[in-house]
């Protein structure tokens, strides 16, 4: 499944993984009342209205900028724009399709995420 992500007059698309957490995330869409903000030096985060299932979670490899993940302990999405390493509680939901340049703009913005039909 593909999703559209928009904030700060910028748009990106992502393709979701086929795992229970990604399917649970997709069941929440569309999401219009989110905000996205900077966290650390390699990601932007957004808190979801509820926690997602952690069924089937566990270590994964091939971590890279452009990954869309869920951090279960805090219940937030993590949009990575620089390198990172898997840590306990992190579940990959998908990957951005193409560039992640909009994530490089510092600041807090309203965020919209919806399915692409």
Secondary structure, DSSP 4 states (H G I P E B T S, - for coil): -EEEEEETTEEEEEEE-SSHHHHHHHHT--EEEEEEEEETTTEEEEE-SSPPP-TT--------TTEEEEETTTTEEEEESS-----TTEEEEEEESS--GGGGS-S-EEEEEEE--
